[in-house]
Amino acid sequence: MRRQSETLLMLMLLPIFFLGIFPMLLMALLGFLGLCILGVLMICVGLADGLTEDCDFNRELIVGGFTRPSERAAQASRLCSARRLATWSAVAGAGMVIAGVAGALYS
C-alpha cells in the first residue's frame, strides 16, 4: 500500500518537474544571460496580455453597445484584474532582467 501511494505522489509531481526543468536548464546553460532572457520573455507576456485584454474590453463595448450597469461593472472588474496580472508579470520580468544584469556585473 505504501509503494502505491509513493508512485501516485511521484506521478502527481511529474508535471511540476517538467514545467520547472526549462528554467533550470536555461540558468544552468546560459547563467545570468538566461535569467535576462527569461525576464524579457516575462515582460513580453505581460505586455501582450494587457494589450489583449484592452482589445477584448473595447470590442465588447463597441459591439455590445449599451449594456446594463452590472455587466459593465463585471467587464471593468475583469479588465482591472487582467491589467493587474499583466503589470505584475512585467514587473517580475523587469526584476529578473535587473537581477541577471547585476549578477553578470558582480561575477
LINMOPE-V562476 format. One record per backbone hydrogen bond with DSSP energy under -0.5 kcal/mol. NH is the residue of the N-H (numbers start at 1). CO is the residue of the C=O. If there is no record, write none. Layout:
BEGIN
nh & co
NH & CO
NH & CO
END
This chain:
BEGIN
nh & co
5 & 1
6 & 2
7 & 3
8 & 4
9 & 5
10 & 6
11 & 7
12 & 8
13 & 9
14 & 10
17 & 13
18 & 14
19 & 15
20 & 16
21 & 17
22 & 18
23 & 19
24 & 20
25 & 21
26 & 22
27 & 23
28 & 24
29 & 25
30 & 26
31 & 27
33 & 30
35 & 31
36 & 32
37 & 33
38 & 34
39 & 35
40 & 36
41 & 37
42 & 38
43 & 39
44 & 40
45 & 41
46 & 42
47 & 43
48 & 44
49 & 45
50 & 46
51 & 47
52 & 48
53 & 49
54 & 50
55 & 51
56 & 52
57 & 53
58 & 54
59 & 55
60 & 56
61 & 57
62 & 58
63 & 59
64 & 60
65 & 61
72 & 68
73 & 69
74 & 70
75 & 71
76 & 72
77 & 73
78 & 74
79 & 75
80 & 76
81 & 77
82 & 78
83 & 79
84 & 80
85 & 81
86 & 82
87 & 83
88 & 84
89 & 85
90 & 86
91 & 87
92 & 88
93 & 89
94 & 90
95 & 91
96 & 92
97 & 93
98 & 94
99 & 95
100 & 96
101 & 97
102 & 98
103 & 99
104 & 100
105 & 101
106 & 102
107 & 103
END
